[in-house]
């Protein structure tokens, strides 16, 4: 019995740990206005606005809705929108910043079988979902 338990322990220890499918890359947001570059930022994964595909000239190009007045003049280009993401086994979990509202939410990101990203911003158990497609 002890030998069987030892073998089972060795087999379980040798099994590869399952993790979330990597989300690194360049992604076109759901409304088609911007490309987000996602990759390593120190010990975590983050994403920033890399470029704009469509620009609305009537809207400001700075973070005017930020709750911190000192940050309202920072440009959208290069702005971090995903931060602190870590592999949570079946998904990536971190924070997402919405420059339109100036709010930060808990976020869950999963790569879908079709290669897109399912990006969720959540308050408690209520989540809003977008689908981002890879930029080739």
Secondary structure, DSSP 8 states (H G I E B T S, - for coil): -HHHHHHHHHHHHHS---------EEEE-TTSSEEEEEEEETTEEEEEEEEESS--TTS-SB-TT-SSGGGTTSBSTT-EEEEEEEE-SSSEEEEEEETTTTEEEEEEEEE-TTS-EEEEEEETTEEEEEEEEE--
